[in-house]
Amino acid sequence: MQQDALTVRKRDSYQIFNDIAPTYDFLNHVLSLGIDRYWRKKLASRVPLGQIQVLDLATGTGDLALTVAHWRPEATITALDLSQGMIDIGKRKVEQKNLTHRVKMAIGDGVNLSIPDRSVDIISIGFGIRNFSGPYDSLKQCARALRPGGKILILEFSWPPNRLVRSIYNFYFRYLLPWIGNRLSRHKDAYTYLNQTVENFPFGEAFLQLMRDAGFQTVSATPLTFGIATLYQGTAKNE
Ligand SMILES: C[S@@+](CC[C@H](N)C(=O)[O-])C[C@H]1O[C@@H](n2cnc3c(N)ncnc32)[C@H](O)[C@@H]1O
């Protein structure tokens, strides 16, 4: 897919997520062989304990927000996404877990944050920033919205450094995953370009530099599961 077409697809990606919302959670667990749960738990373990305010962007059906809520019982979480279909499913999950007093799910744009300056302690983004039309703008907005010393935690796909692992992953990501994903979601191409959004997105040091430029310091990248995913962390400079 041409770069311009990929940009348009990213801008409208939340509409595709509306279509695949009913099968999203099931396919996430199947396609990642359940490893996605471990990745989210890893991010939650970096969230400080105590009565803190967390903003989860591109929350989808809320799995990351719910994982944080589970491991950090005093935290309150605002979970935003542009897809009404994903948010509706997330709201039902929050109700089923009796967490409506701590987890608020709502429609919200991760690129144009309508959140006051210096108002949250933690911002998390799980496999979402890659889909944003303006990842750098989003990072800048996050730096603005965090309290001084507040942390951003980002989970995103990356490319494994080991050649053998990379070629297996490549084959899976380019051919098998789209085939399985499109069939089980009954969508003509929702999973077709997943690999392209990953291949065209900066990871490792390149992403850390984007974070620094946007206003974060003490940034770090922790590769997970052979580097298939990476957990990024940074502290807002807002002194
Ligand atoms: C791959 S899903 C990730 C969902 C969830 N965080 C997870 O870990 O399963 C990406 C989500 O990003 C959302 N999204 C895309 N562009 C967005 C934007 N500009 N603002 C907020 N959410 C957006 C989509 O609607 C979709 O729910």
The ligand as an SDF file (V2000), in Angstrom:
LIG
                    3D

 27 29  0  0  0  0  0  0  0  0999 V2000
   -5.1380   -2.1870   18.0490 C   0  0  0  0  0  0  0  0  0  0  0  0
   -6.3890   -1.3440   18.9380 S   0  0  0  0  0  0  0  0  0  0  0  0
   -5.7160   -1.3310   20.5610 C   0  0  0  0  0  0  0  0  0  0  0  0
   -6.7600   -1.4360   21.6310 C   0  0  0  0  0  0  0  0  0  0  0  0
   -6.2560   -1.6670   23.0530 C   0  0  0  0  0  0  0  0  0  0  0  0
   -5.4360   -0.5960   23.5480 N   0  0  0  0  0  0  0  0  0  0  0  0
   -5.5400   -2.9740   23.1700 C   0  0  0  0  0  0  0  0  0  0  0  0
   -4.4220   -2.9980   23.6930 O   0  0  0  0  0  0  0  0  0  0  0  0
   -6.1160   -4.0000   22.8070 O   0  0  0  0  0  0  0  0  0  0  0  0
   -6.1720    0.3030   18.3950 C   0  0  0  0  0  0  0  0  0  0  0  0
   -7.2910    1.2430   18.8240 C   0  0  0  0  0  0  0  0  0  0  0  0
   -6.9140    2.5870   18.4720 O   0  0  0  0  0  0  0  0  0  0  0  0
   -8.1200    3.2960   18.2270 C   0  0  0  0  0  0  0  0  0  0  0  0
   -7.7750    4.5750   17.5670 N   0  0  0  0  0  0  0  0  0  0  0  0
   -7.3260    4.7920   16.3130 C   0  0  0  0  0  0  0  0  0  0  0  0
   -7.0890    6.1050   16.1210 N   0  0  0  0  0  0  0  0  0  0  0  0
   -7.4030    6.7260   17.2950 C   0  0  0  0  0  0  0  0  0  0  0  0
   -7.3300    8.0700   17.7500 C   0  0  0  0  0  0  0  0  0  0  0  0
   -6.9170    9.0670   16.9570 N   0  0  0  0  0  0  0  0  0  0  0  0
   -7.7110    8.3330   19.0240 N   0  0  0  0  0  0  0  0  0  0  0  0
   -8.1370    7.3480   19.8490 C   0  0  0  0  0  0  0  0  0  0  0  0
   -8.2090    6.0470   19.4900 N   0  0  0  0  0  0  0  0  0  0  0  0
   -7.8390    5.7540   18.2210 C   0  0  0  0  0  0  0  0  0  0  0  0
   -8.9510    2.3330   17.4210 C   0  0  0  0  0  0  0  0  0  0  0  0
  -10.3080    2.6790   17.4110 O   0  0  0  0  0  0  0  0  0  0  0  0
   -8.6400    1.0140   18.1650 C   0  0  0  0  0  0  0  0  0  0  0  0
   -9.6180    0.7510   19.1380 O   0  0  0  0  0  0  0  0  0  0  0  0
  1  2  1  0
  2  3  1  0
  2 10  1  0
  3  4  1  0
  4  5  1  0
  5  6  1  0
  5  7  1  0
  7  8  2  0
  7  9  1  0
 10 11  1  0
 11 12  1  0
 11 26  1  0
 12 13  1  0
 13 14  1  0
 13 24  1  0
 14 15  1  0
 14 23  1  0
 15 16  2  0
 16 17  1  0
 17 18  1  0
 17 23  2  0
 18 19  1  0
 18 20  2  0
 20 21  1  0
 21 22  2  0
 22 23  1  0
 24 25  1  0
 24 26  1  0
 26 27  1  0
M  CHG  2   2   1   9  -1
M  END
$$$$
